[in-house]
């Protein structure tokens, strides 16, 4: 990895930390020993750069609707998720990794 790529990854991590902190720019910069100008520069660069292949895709939230009206006798240990026209039914003990892959694939198909 080149020094340039290392610097980009370093600042990508710092930007993620800043965004997650909930702190003001000046407070975060003081706590992390950098200037506001440096942070602003890298925030600007982060908007302009395409995401790196190793960076995770941003989280996309989907609407969730809870349906009422099911009789209590029908309650089981399953969960049904609708994403667009797709229906995913999960039983107890499902594989979370597989669900993640399916949801990601459905999200990519709609783009």
C-alpha beads as a LAMMPS data file, in Angstrom:
LAMMPS data file: protein, C-alpha beads

111 atoms
110 bonds

1 atom types
1 bond types

-500.0 500.0 xlo xhi
-500.0 500.0 ylo yhi
-500.0 500.0 zlo zhi

Masses

1 110.0

Atoms # bond

1 1 1 0.000 0.000 0.000
2 1 1 1.373 3.378 -0.941
3 1 1 1.810 6.170 1.616
4 1 1 -0.968 8.062 -0.169
5 1 1 -3.404 5.147 0.250
6 1 1 -2.353 4.762 3.883
7 1 1 -3.068 8.461 4.512
8 1 1 -6.493 8.153 2.861
9 1 1 -7.377 5.131 4.995
10 1 1 -6.098 6.885 8.114
11 1 1 -8.297 9.903 7.416
12 1 1 -11.268 7.769 6.402
13 1 1 -11.099 6.177 9.865
14 1 1 -10.747 9.606 11.502
15 1 1 -13.745 10.941 9.566
16 1 1 -15.829 7.940 10.612
17 1 1 -14.766 8.539 14.217
18 1 1 -15.650 12.241 13.976
19 1 1 -19.090 11.512 12.502
20 1 1 -19.827 8.864 15.117
21 1 1 -18.643 11.072 17.992
22 1 1 -21.457 13.619 17.856
23 1 1 -18.891 16.261 18.816
24 1 1 -18.461 19.648 17.202
25 1 1 -15.564 20.009 14.772
26 1 1 -13.565 22.132 17.170
27 1 1 -14.097 19.770 20.123
28 1 1 -13.249 16.676 18.067
29 1 1 -10.148 18.318 16.574
30 1 1 -8.910 19.401 20.009
31 1 1 -9.408 15.886 21.374
32 1 1 -7.715 14.298 18.349
33 1 1 -4.815 16.719 17.890
34 1 1 -5.602 18.050 14.432
35 1 1 -6.766 21.369 13.021
36 1 1 -10.259 22.190 11.854
37 1 1 -8.778 23.010 8.444
38 1 1 -7.339 19.475 8.178
39 1 1 -10.665 17.910 9.080
40 1 1 -12.573 20.122 6.640
41 1 1 -10.079 19.295 3.880
42 1 1 -10.464 15.553 4.377
43 1 1 -14.247 15.797 4.679
44 1 1 -14.222 17.597 1.330
45 1 1 -11.882 14.983 -0.198
46 1 1 -14.067 12.163 1.138
47 1 1 -17.060 13.547 -0.783
48 1 1 -15.063 13.714 -4.024
49 1 1 -13.355 10.309 -3.830
50 1 1 -15.094 7.141 -4.973
51 1 1 -15.512 4.632 -2.137
52 1 1 -12.620 2.229 -1.854
53 1 1 -13.390 -1.427 -2.646
54 1 1 -12.514 -2.402 0.921
55 1 1 -14.885 0.125 2.507
56 1 1 -18.327 -1.174 3.470
57 1 1 -21.288 0.180 1.578
58 1 1 -23.357 2.740 3.464
59 1 1 -26.279 1.494 5.481
60 1 1 -29.614 1.789 3.722
61 1 1 -32.748 1.654 5.831
62 1 1 -35.920 0.167 4.458
63 1 1 -39.449 0.821 5.705
64 1 1 -40.835 -1.770 8.085
65 1 1 -44.545 -2.371 8.432
66 1 1 -45.927 -4.418 11.294
67 1 1 -49.163 -6.120 10.352
68 1 1 -51.861 -6.568 12.995
69 1 1 -54.780 -8.952 12.943
70 1 1 -53.055 -12.311 13.264
71 1 1 -54.774 -14.500 15.835
72 1 1 -52.573 -15.361 18.790
73 1 1 -52.965 -19.060 18.052
74 1 1 -51.004 -18.539 14.802
75 1 1 -48.034 -16.998 16.590
76 1 1 -44.907 -19.055 15.944
77 1 1 -41.166 -18.577 16.149
78 1 1 -40.903 -17.201 12.622
79 1 1 -40.399 -13.734 11.198
80 1 1 -41.512 -12.606 7.746
81 1 1 -39.715 -9.701 6.068
82 1 1 -40.996 -8.023 2.914
83 1 1 -38.505 -6.088 0.793
84 1 1 -40.340 -4.706 -2.205
85 1 1 -42.070 -7.715 -3.747
86 1 1 -39.692 -10.172 -2.074
87 1 1 -40.832 -12.142 0.977
88 1 1 -38.277 -13.616 3.388
89 1 1 -39.451 -15.947 6.135
90 1 1 -37.034 -16.636 8.962
91 1 1 -37.306 -19.530 11.364
92 1 1 -35.573 -19.849 14.718
93 1 1 -31.900 -20.634 14.192
94 1 1 -31.599 -18.900 10.799
95 1 1 -28.157 -17.981 9.419
96 1 1 -27.613 -14.199 9.903
97 1 1 -24.815 -14.175 7.302
98 1 1 -27.106 -15.635 4.665
99 1 1 -29.825 -13.092 5.502
100 1 1 -27.271 -10.276 5.156
101 1 1 -26.251 -11.569 1.698
102 1 1 -29.868 -11.895 0.543
103 1 1 -30.802 -8.388 1.721
104 1 1 -27.658 -6.967 0.064
105 1 1 -28.512 -8.753 -3.199
106 1 1 -32.082 -7.455 -3.104
107 1 1 -30.798 -3.924 -2.460
108 1 1 -28.414 -4.125 -5.411
109 1 1 -31.160 -5.429 -7.691
110 1 1 -33.324 -2.371 -7.019
111 1 1 -30.585 0.153 -7.792

Bonds

1 1 1 2
2 1 2 3
3 1 3 4
4 1 4 5
5 1 5 6
6 1 6 7
7 1 7 8
8 1 8 9
9 1 9 10
10 1 10 11
11 1 11 12
12 1 12 13
13 1 13 14
14 1 14 15
15 1 15 16
16 1 16 17
17 1 17 18
18 1 18 19
19 1 19 20
20 1 20 21
21 1 21 22
22 1 22 23
23 1 23 24
24 1 24 25
25 1 25 26
26 1 26 27
27 1 27 28
28 1 28 29
29 1 29 30
30 1 30 31
31 1 31 32
32 1 32 33
33 1 33 34
34 1 34 35
35 1 35 36
36 1 36 37
37 1 37 38
38 1 38 39
39 1 39 40
40 1 40 41
41 1 41 42
42 1 42 43
43 1 43 44
44 1 44 45
45 1 45 46
46 1 46 47
47 1 47 48
48 1 48 49
49 1 49 50
50 1 50 51
51 1 51 52
52 1 52 53
53 1 53 54
54 1 54 55
55 1 55 56
56 1 56 57
57 1 57 58
58 1 58 59
59 1 59 60
60 1 60 61
61 1 61 62
62 1 62 63
63 1 63 64
64 1 64 65
65 1 65 66
66 1 66 67
67 1 67 68
68 1 68 69
69 1 69 70
70 1 70 71
71 1 71 72
72 1 72 73
73 1 73 74
74 1 74 75
75 1 75 76
76 1 76 77
77 1 77 78
78 1 78 79
79 1 79 80
80 1 80 81
81 1 81 82
82 1 82 83
83 1 83 84
84 1 84 85
85 1 85 86
86 1 86 87
87 1 87 88
88 1 88 89
89 1 89 90
90 1 90 91
91 1 91 92
92 1 92 93
93 1 93 94
94 1 94 95
95 1 95 96
96 1 96 97
97 1 97 98
98 1 98 99
99 1 99 100
100 1 100 101
101 1 101 102
102 1 102 103
103 1 103 104
104 1 104 105
105 1 105 106
106 1 106 107
107 1 107 108
108 1 108 109
109 1 109 110
110 1 110 111
